[in-house]
Amino acid sequence: MVRRALAPSPLVSSRPRDCRSFNKKRGDRPVVLHTATFEGRLRITDPVVFTERLLGGIGPAKSYGCGLLTLAPLPARPLPLSGRRLAESR
């Protein structure tokens, strides 16, 4: 059973997927990696599992440098994904 530690918000976006391939040895079939970058907010639903994923990475291509999580604090006044400030409504 897979335990999920993260719940994406509706404001998650992804950068275009990238396909990379390389040969480990001559004559071998190439290793093909499909990568994607996601940006947005996450809600941590299970701190223990989240810590395991943060330290160990996610996905099957971890040994090739994929599956790393980069976290940053939210700005004091969150910006929408377009980069424009929200109009204040009072």
Backbone atoms as SQL, in Angstrom:
CREATE TABLE atoms (id INTEGER PRIMARY KEY, chain TEXT, resi INTEGER, resn TEXT, atom TEXT, x REAL, y REAL, z REAL);
INSERT INTO atoms VALUES
  (1, 'A', 1, 'MET', 'N', 0.830, -1.174, 0.000),
  (2, 'A', 1, 'MET', 'CA', 0.000, 0.000, 0.000),
  (3, 'A', 1, 'MET', 'C', 0.879, 1.243, 0.000),
  (4, 'A', 2, 'VAL', 'N', 0.634, 2.166, -0.919),
  (5, 'A', 2, 'VAL', 'CA', 1.408, 3.388, -1.014),
  (6, 'A', 2, 'VAL', 'C', 0.770, 4.448, -0.129),
  (7, 'A', 3, 'ARG', 'N', 1.571, 4.998, 0.773),
  (8, 'A', 3, 'ARG', 'CA', 1.081, 6.077, 1.625),
  (9, 'A', 3, 'ARG', 'C', 1.479, 7.396, 0.984),
  (10, 'A', 4, 'ARG', 'N', 0.535, 8.279, 0.869),
  (11, 'A', 4, 'ARG', 'CA', 0.801, 9.586, 0.269),
  (12, 'A', 4, 'ARG', 'C', 1.033, 10.603, 1.372),
  (13, 'A', 5, 'ALA', 'N', 2.089, 11.391, 1.200),
  (14, 'A', 5, 'ALA', 'CA', 2.440, 12.391, 2.200),
  (15, 'A', 5, 'ALA', 'C', 2.132, 13.800, 1.732),
  (16, 'A', 6, 'LEU', 'N', 1.738, 13.960, 0.465),
  (17, 'A', 6, 'LEU', 'CA', 1.528, 15.280, -0.095),
  (18, 'A', 6, 'LEU', 'C', 0.178, 15.364, -0.765),
  (19, 'A', 7, 'ALA', 'N', -0.419, 16.520, -0.691),
  (20, 'A', 7, 'ALA', 'CA', -1.674, 16.781, -1.391),
  (21, 'A', 7, 'ALA', 'C', -1.481, 18.049, -2.210),
  (22, 'A', 8, 'PRO', 'N', -1.436, 17.950, -3.550),
  (23, 'A', 8, 'PRO', 'CA', -1.221, 19.155, -4.355),
  (24, 'A', 8, 'PRO', 'C', -2.415, 20.094, -4.295),
  (25, 'A', 9, 'SER', 'N', -2.130, 21.377, -4.336),
  (26, 'A', 9, 'SER', 'CA', -3.207, 22.362, -4.373),
  (27, 'A', 9, 'SER', 'C', -3.653, 22.536, -5.813),
  (28, 'A', 10, 'PRO', 'N', -4.773, 23.213, -6.037),
  (29, 'A', 10, 'PRO', 'CA', -5.213, 23.450, -7.414),
  (30, 'A', 10, 'PRO', 'C', -4.263, 24.360, -8.187),
  (31, 'A', 11, 'LEU', 'N', -3.329, 25.014, -7.509),
  (32, 'A', 11, 'LEU', 'CA', -2.412, 25.943, -8.166),
  (33, 'A', 11, 'LEU', 'C', -1.081, 25.303, -8.530),
  (34, 'A', 12, 'VAL', 'N', -1.071, 24.029, -8.838),
  (35, 'A', 12, 'VAL', 'CA', 0.160, 23.350, -9.236),
  (36, 'A', 12, 'VAL', 'C', 0.264, 23.401, -10.745),
  (37, 'A', 13, 'SER', 'N', 1.441, 23.768, -11.240),
  (38, 'A', 13, 'SER', 'CA', 1.662, 23.798, -12.682),
  (39, 'A', 13, 'SER', 'C', 2.872, 22.931, -13.003),
  (40, 'A', 14, 'SER', 'N', 3.007, 22.557, -14.257),
  (41, 'A', 14, 'SER', 'CA', 4.169, 21.768, -14.660),
  (42, 'A', 14, 'SER', 'C', 4.823, 22.420, -15.866),
  (43, 'A', 15, 'ARG', 'N', 6.122, 22.305, -15.908),
  (44, 'A', 15, 'ARG', 'CA', 6.875, 22.756, -17.077),
  (45, 'A', 15, 'ARG', 'C', 6.817, 21.629, -18.105),
  (46, 'A', 16, 'PRO', 'N', 7.050, 21.952, -19.355),
  (47, 'A', 16, 'PRO', 'CA', 6.984, 20.896, -20.384),
  (48, 'A', 16, 'PRO', 'C', 7.870, 19.704, -20.040),
  (49, 'A', 17, 'ARG', 'N', 7.362, 18.535, -20.371),
  (50, 'A', 17, 'ARG', 'CA', 8.116, 17.310, -20.124),
  (51, 'A', 17, 'ARG', 'C', 9.329, 17.263, -21.035),
  (52, 'A', 18, 'ASP', 'N', 10.351, 16.592, -20.583),
  (53, 'A', 18, 'ASP', 'CA', 11.575, 16.445, -21.351),
  (54, 'A', 18, 'ASP', 'C', 11.897, 14.966, -21.446),
  (55, 'A', 19, 'CYS', 'N', 12.405, 14.546, -22.565),
  (56, 'A', 19, 'CYS', 'CA', 12.809, 13.146, -22.754),
  (57, 'A', 19, 'CYS', 'C', 14.311, 13.125, -22.986),
  (58, 'A', 20, 'ARG', 'N', 15.011, 12.379, -22.156),
  (59, 'A', 20, 'ARG', 'CA', 16.467, 12.262, -22.278),
  (60, 'A', 20, 'ARG', 'C', 16.825, 10.801, -22.409),
  (61, 'A', 21, 'SER', 'N', 17.826, 10.520, -23.221),
  (62, 'A', 21, 'SER', 'CA', 18.270, 9.130, -23.357),
  (63, 'A', 21, 'SER', 'C', 19.786, 9.098, -23.478),
  (64, 'A', 22, 'PHE', 'N', 20.359, 7.984, -23.040),
  (65, 'A', 22, 'PHE', 'CA', 21.803, 7.783, -23.130),
  (66, 'A', 22, 'PHE', 'C', 22.080, 6.297, -23.044),
  (67, 'A', 23, 'ASN', 'N', 23.261, 5.897, -23.476),
  (68, 'A', 23, 'ASN', 'CA', 23.676, 4.497, -23.402),
  (69, 'A', 23, 'ASN', 'C', 24.654, 4.336, -22.247),
  (70, 'A', 24, 'LYS', 'N', 24.444, 3.309, -21.447),
  (71, 'A', 24, 'LYS', 'CA', 25.371, 3.033, -20.352),
  (72, 'A', 24, 'LYS', 'C', 26.629, 2.363, -20.900),
  (73, 'A', 25, 'LYS', 'N', 26.457, 1.444, -21.841),
  (74, 'A', 25, 'LYS', 'CA', 27.569, 0.742, -22.478),
  (75, 'A', 25, 'LYS', 'C', 27.302, 0.671, -23.969),
  (76, 'A', 26, 'ARG', 'N', 28.334, 0.535, -24.752),
  (77, 'A', 26, 'ARG', 'CA', 28.150, 0.399, -26.207),
  (78, 'A', 26, 'ARG', 'C', 27.345, -0.853, -26.517),
  (79, 'A', 27, 'GLY', 'N', 26.404, -0.698, -27.415),
  (80, 'A', 27, 'GLY', 'CA', 25.600, -1.842, -27.836),
  (81, 'A', 27, 'GLY', 'C', 24.394, -2.114, -26.965),
  (82, 'A', 28, 'ASP', 'N', 24.346, -1.525, -25.759),
  (83, 'A', 28, 'ASP', 'CA', 23.186, -1.717, -24.884),
  (84, 'A', 28, 'ASP', 'C', 22.026, -0.872, -25.370),
  (85, 'A', 29, 'ARG', 'N', 20.850, -1.263, -24.971),
  (86, 'A', 29, 'ARG', 'CA', 19.680, -0.436, -25.242),
  (87, 'A', 29, 'ARG', 'C', 19.822, 0.871, -24.472),
  (88, 'A', 30, 'PRO', 'N', 19.347, 1.969, -25.023),
  (89, 'A', 30, 'PRO', 'CA', 19.491, 3.242, -24.309),
  (90, 'A', 30, 'PRO', 'C', 18.588, 3.313, -23.078),
  (91, 'A', 31, 'VAL', 'N', 19.046, 4.065, -22.106),
  (92, 'A', 31, 'VAL', 'CA', 18.237, 4.383, -20.939),
  (93, 'A', 31, 'VAL', 'C', 17.440, 5.636, -21.310),
  (94, 'A', 32, 'VAL', 'N', 16.129, 5.586, -21.165),
  (95, 'A', 32, 'VAL', 'CA', 15.271, 6.706, -21.531),
  (96, 'A', 32, 'VAL', 'C', 14.601, 7.231, -20.267),
  (97, 'A', 33, 'LEU', 'N', 14.746, 8.528, -20.044),
  (98, 'A', 33, 'LEU', 'CA', 14.145, 9.182, -18.880),
  (99, 'A', 33, 'LEU', 'C', 13.176, 10.258, -19.348),
  (100, 'A', 34, 'HIS', 'N', 11.987, 10.255, -18.796),
  (101, 'A', 34, 'HIS', 'CA', 11.008, 11.302, -19.039),
  (102, 'A', 34, 'HIS', 'C', 10.954, 12.145, -17.773),
  (103, 'A', 35, 'THR', 'N', 11.287, 13.416, -17.900),
  (104, 'A', 35, 'THR', 'CA', 11.335, 14.279, -16.727),
  (105, 'A', 35, 'THR', 'C', 10.272, 15.380, -16.825),
  (106, 'A', 36, 'ALA', 'N', 9.855, 15.850, -15.688),
  (107, 'A', 36, 'ALA', 'CA', 8.908, 16.964, -15.608),
  (108, 'A', 36, 'ALA', 'C', 9.210, 17.753, -14.341),
  (109, 'A', 37, 'THR', 'N', 8.927, 19.025, -14.384),
  (110, 'A', 37, 'THR', 'CA', 9.104, 19.887, -13.222),
  (111, 'A', 37, 'THR', 'C', 7.744, 20.430, -12.818),
  (112, 'A', 38, 'PHE', 'N', 7.421, 20.263, -11.560),
  (113, 'A', 38, 'PHE', 'CA', 6.151, 20.755, -11.031),
  (114, 'A', 38, 'PHE', 'C', 6.433, 21.897, -10.077),
  (115, 'A', 39, 'GLU', 'N', 5.625, 22.926, -10.168),
  (116, 'A', 39, 'GLU', 'CA', 5.745, 24.065, -9.260),
  (117, 'A', 39, 'GLU', 'C', 4.380, 24.348, -8.663),
  (118, 'A', 40, 'GLY', 'N', 4.359, 24.682, -7.405),
  (119, 'A', 40, 'GLY', 'CA', 3.101, 25.001, -6.756),
  (120, 'A', 40, 'GLY', 'C', 3.212, 24.818, -5.258),
  (121, 'A', 41, 'ARG', 'N', 2.086, 24.701, -4.641),
  (122, 'A', 41, 'ARG', 'CA', 2.018, 24.517, -3.190),
  (123, 'A', 41, 'ARG', 'C', 1.598, 23.091, -2.885),
  (124, 'A', 42, 'LEU', 'N', 2.153, 22.582, -1.796),
  (125, 'A', 42, 'LEU', 'CA', 1.781, 21.258, -1.312),
  (126, 'A', 42, 'LEU', 'C', 1.356, 21.368, 0.143),
  (127, 'A', 43, 'ARG', 'N', 0.429, 20.530, 0.509),
  (128, 'A', 43, 'ARG', 'CA', 0.034, 20.411, 1.910),
  (129, 'A', 43, 'ARG', 'C', 0.594, 19.083, 2.396),
  (130, 'A', 44, 'ILE', 'N', 1.354, 19.098, 3.464),
  (131, 'A', 44, 'ILE', 'CA', 1.928, 17.872, 4.013),
  (132, 'A', 44, 'ILE', 'C', 0.850, 17.183, 4.831),
  (133, 'A', 45, 'THR', 'N', 0.493, 15.960, 4.437),
  (134, 'A', 45, 'THR', 'CA', -0.556, 15.218, 5.129),
  (135, 'A', 45, 'THR', 'C', 0.005, 14.147, 6.051),
  (136, 'A', 46, 'ASP', 'N', 1.247, 13.734, 5.829),
  (137, 'A', 46, 'ASP', 'CA', 1.894, 12.732, 6.684),
  (138, 'A', 46, 'ASP', 'C', 3.360, 13.135, 6.828),
  (139, 'A', 47, 'PRO', 'N', 3.740, 13.799, 7.929),
  (140, 'A', 47, 'PRO', 'CA', 5.104, 14.298, 8.094),
  (141, 'A', 47, 'PRO', 'C', 6.180, 13.213, 8.039),
  (142, 'A', 48, 'VAL', 'N', 5.896, 12.026, 8.533),
  (143, 'A', 48, 'VAL', 'CA', 6.888, 10.952, 8.536),
  (144, 'A', 48, 'VAL', 'C', 7.187, 10.502, 7.109),
  (145, 'A', 49, 'VAL', 'N', 6.149, 10.221, 6.334),
  (146, 'A', 49, 'VAL', 'CA', 6.336, 9.785, 4.949),
  (147, 'A', 49, 'VAL', 'C', 6.949, 10.924, 4.124),
  (148, 'A', 50, 'PHE', 'N', 6.517, 12.156, 4.363),
  (149, 'A', 50, 'PHE', 'CA', 7.077, 13.286, 3.640),
  (150, 'A', 50, 'PHE', 'C', 8.583, 13.386, 3.872),
  (151, 'A', 51, 'THR', 'N', 9.027, 13.234, 5.113),
  (152, 'A', 51, 'THR', 'CA', 10.459, 13.298, 5.426),
  (153, 'A', 51, 'THR', 'C', 11.214, 12.193, 4.701),
  (154, 'A', 52, 'GLU', 'N', 10.655, 10.989, 4.657),
  (155, 'A', 52, 'GLU', 'CA', 11.290, 9.886, 3.927),
  (156, 'A', 52, 'GLU', 'C', 11.451, 10.227, 2.449),
  (157, 'A', 53, 'ARG', 'N', 10.399, 10.799, 1.840),
  (158, 'A', 53, 'ARG', 'CA', 10.440, 11.142, 0.412),
  (159, 'A', 53, 'ARG', 'C', 11.390, 12.302, 0.150),
  (160, 'A', 54, 'LEU', 'N', 11.415, 13.276, 1.060),
  (161, 'A', 54, 'LEU', 'CA', 12.302, 14.415, 0.896),
  (162, 'A', 54, 'LEU', 'C', 13.763, 13.969, 0.933),
  (163, 'A', 55, 'LEU', 'N', 14.100, 13.088, 1.861),
  (164, 'A', 55, 'LEU', 'CA', 15.480, 12.628, 2.000),
  (165, 'A', 55, 'LEU', 'C', 15.863, 11.580, 0.965),
  (166, 'A', 56, 'GLY', 'N', 14.903, 10.738, 0.536),
  (167, 'A', 56, 'GLY', 'CA', 15.222, 9.649, -0.381),
  (168, 'A', 56, 'GLY', 'C', 14.842, 9.878, -1.823),
  (169, 'A', 57, 'GLY', 'N', 14.064, 10.922, -2.111),
  (170, 'A', 57, 'GLY', 'CA', 13.632, 11.167, -3.479),
  (171, 'A', 57, 'GLY', 'C', 12.380, 10.374, -3.817),
  (172, 'A', 58, 'ILE', 'N', 11.847, 10.641, -5.012),
  (173, 'A', 58, 'ILE', 'CA', 10.645, 9.956, -5.468),
  (174, 'A', 58, 'ILE', 'C', 10.856, 9.451, -6.887),
  (175, 'A', 59, 'GLY', 'N', 10.157, 8.412, -7.245),
  (176, 'A', 59, 'GLY', 'CA', 10.188, 7.907, -8.616),
  (177, 'A', 59, 'GLY', 'C', 11.301, 6.911, -8.894),
  (178, 'A', 60, 'PRO', 'N', 11.214, 6.237, -10.058),
  (179, 'A', 60, 'PRO', 'CA', 12.148, 5.164, -10.383),
  (180, 'A', 60, 'PRO', 'C', 13.500, 5.627, -10.930),
  (181, 'A', 61, 'ALA', 'N', 13.666, 6.913, -11.245),
  (182, 'A', 61, 'ALA', 'CA', 14.923, 7.365, -11.860),
  (183, 'A', 61, 'ALA', 'C', 15.804, 8.140, -10.884),
  (184, 'A', 62, 'LYS', 'N', 15.675, 7.858, -9.599),
  (185, 'A', 62, 'LYS', 'CA', 16.450, 8.579, -8.588),
  (186, 'A', 62, 'LYS', 'C', 17.956, 8.422, -8.810),
  (187, 'A', 63, 'SER', 'N', 18.397, 7.272, -9.237),
  (188, 'A', 63, 'SER', 'CA', 19.834, 7.049, -9.420),
  (189, 'A', 63, 'SER', 'C', 20.401, 7.864, -10.569),
  (190, 'A', 64, 'TYR', 'N', 19.541, 8.468, -11.391),
  (191, 'A', 64, 'TYR', 'CA', 19.982, 9.320, -12.490),
  (192, 'A', 64, 'TYR', 'C', 19.777, 10.801, -12.180),
  (193, 'A', 65, 'GLY', 'N', 19.531, 11.125, -10.935),
  (194, 'A', 65, 'GLY', 'CA', 19.376, 12.520, -10.532),
  (195, 'A', 65, 'GLY', 'C', 17.967, 13.051, -10.642),
  (196, 'A', 66, 'CYS', 'N', 17.014, 12.204, -10.919),
  (197, 'A', 66, 'CYS', 'CA', 15.613, 12.633, -10.985),
  (198, 'A', 66, 'CYS', 'C', 14.947, 12.353, -9.642),
  (199, 'A', 67, 'GLY', 'N', 13.778, 12.925, -9.440),
  (200, 'A', 67, 'GLY', 'CA', 13.013, 12.646, -8.235),
  (201, 'A', 67, 'GLY', 'C', 13.429, 13.441, -7.017),
  (202, 'A', 68, 'LEU', 'N', 14.222, 14.485, -7.229),
  (203, 'A', 68, 'LEU', 'CA', 14.639, 15.309, -6.107),
  (204, 'A', 68, 'LEU', 'C', 13.583, 16.376, -5.834),
  (205, 'A', 69, 'LEU', 'N', 13.366, 16.661, -4.574),
  (206, 'A', 69, 'LEU', 'CA', 12.391, 17.675, -4.187),
  (207, 'A', 69, 'LEU', 'C', 13.127, 18.917, -3.700),
  (208, 'A', 70, 'THR', 'N', 12.741, 20.060, -4.208),
  (209, 'A', 70, 'THR', 'CA', 13.288, 21.332, -3.760),
  (210, 'A', 70, 'THR', 'C', 12.153, 22.109, -3.114),
  (211, 'A', 71, 'LEU', 'N', 12.357, 22.530, -1.899),
  (212, 'A', 71, 'LEU', 'CA', 11.319, 23.245, -1.169),
  (213, 'A', 71, 'LEU', 'C', 11.780, 24.652, -0.856),
  (214, 'A', 72, 'ALA', 'N', 10.832, 25.572, -0.848),
  (215, 'A', 72, 'ALA', 'CA', 11.110, 26.952, -0.482),
  (216, 'A', 72, 'ALA', 'C', 9.922, 27.461, 0.322),
  (217, 'A', 73, 'PRO', 'N', 10.161, 28.361, 1.249),
  (218, 'A', 73, 'PRO', 'CA', 9.033, 28.906, 2.013),
  (219, 'A', 73, 'PRO', 'C', 8.138, 29.740, 1.110),
  (220, 'A', 74, 'LEU', 'N', 6.873, 29.800, 1.465),
  (221, 'A', 74, 'LEU', 'CA', 5.941, 30.639, 0.724),
  (222, 'A', 74, 'LEU', 'C', 6.253, 32.104, 0.998),
  (223, 'A', 75, 'PRO', 'N', 6.087, 32.960, -0.011),
  (224, 'A', 75, 'PRO', 'CA', 6.294, 34.381, 0.252),
  (225, 'A', 75, 'PRO', 'C', 5.234, 34.902, 1.212),
  (226, 'A', 76, 'ALA', 'N', 5.525, 36.013, 1.853),
  (227, 'A', 76, 'ALA', 'CA', 4.577, 36.585, 2.809),
  (228, 'A', 76, 'ALA', 'C', 3.241, 36.891, 2.144),
  (229, 'A', 77, 'ARG', 'N', 3.294, 37.332, 0.925),
  (230, 'A', 77, 'ARG', 'CA', 2.071, 37.609, 0.165),
  (231, 'A', 77, 'ARG', 'C', 2.125, 36.757, -1.091),
  (232, 'A', 78, 'PRO', 'N', 1.427, 35.636, -1.141),
  (233, 'A', 78, 'PRO', 'CA', 1.534, 34.708, -2.267),
  (234, 'A', 78, 'PRO', 'C', 1.161, 35.361, -3.595),
  (235, 'A', 79, 'LEU', 'N', 1.902, 34.988, -4.627),
  (236, 'A', 79, 'LEU', 'CA', 1.625, 35.445, -5.979),
  (237, 'A', 79, 'LEU', 'C', 0.921, 34.341, -6.745),
  (238, 'A', 80, 'PRO', 'N', 0.015, 34.691, -7.657),
  (239, 'A', 80, 'PRO', 'CA', -0.574, 33.662, -8.516),
  (240, 'A', 80, 'PRO', 'C', 0.498, 33.139, -9.464),
  (241, 'A', 81, 'LEU', 'N', 0.252, 32.015, -10.101),
  (242, 'A', 81, 'LEU', 'CA', 1.243, 31.401, -10.969),
  (243, 'A', 81, 'LEU', 'C', 1.644, 32.293, -12.126),
  (244, 'A', 82, 'SER', 'N', 0.808, 33.234, -12.521),
  (245, 'A', 82, 'SER', 'CA', 1.155, 34.126, -13.623),
  (246, 'A', 82, 'SER', 'C', 2.219, 35.136, -13.219),
  (247, 'A', 83, 'GLY', 'N', 2.463, 35.303, -11.930),
  (248, 'A', 83, 'GLY', 'CA', 3.470, 36.231, -11.450),
  (249, 'A', 83, 'GLY', 'C', 2.918, 37.611, -11.138),
  (250, 'A', 84, 'ARG', 'N', 1.654, 37.859, -11.431),
  (251, 'A', 84, 'ARG', 'CA', 1.039, 39.151, -11.131),
  (252, 'A', 84, 'ARG', 'C', 0.435, 39.116, -9.738),
  (253, 'A', 85, 'ARG', 'N', 0.468, 40.229, -9.071),
  (254, 'A', 85, 'ARG', 'CA', -0.115, 40.300, -7.730),
  (255, 'A', 85, 'ARG', 'C', -1.623, 40.269, -7.816),
  (256, 'A', 86, 'LEU', 'N', -2.221, 39.605, -6.835),
  (257, 'A', 86, 'LEU', 'CA', -3.671, 39.563, -6.754),
  (258, 'A', 86, 'LEU', 'C', -4.204, 40.941, -6.349),
  (259, 'A', 87, 'ALA', 'N', -5.288, 41.345, -6.944),
  (260, 'A', 87, 'ALA', 'CA', -5.922, 42.600, -6.544),
  (261, 'A', 87, 'ALA', 'C', -6.551, 42.396, -5.182),
  (262, 'A', 88, 'GLU', 'N', -6.307, 43.331, -4.292),
  (263, 'A', 88, 'GLU', 'CA', -6.882, 43.213, -2.960),
  (264, 'A', 88, 'GLU', 'C', -8.356, 43.558, -3.013),
  (265, 'A', 89, 'SER', 'N', -9.138, 42.716, -2.421),
  (266, 'A', 89, 'SER', 'CA', -10.589, 42.994, -2.363),
  (267, 'A', 89, 'SER', 'C', -10.970, 43.260, -0.917),
  (268, 'A', 90, 'ARG', 'N', -11.600, 44.370, -0.705),
  (269, 'A', 90, 'ARG', 'CA', -12.006, 44.739, 0.665),
  (270, 'A', 90, 'ARG', 'C', -13.451, 45.073, 0.682);
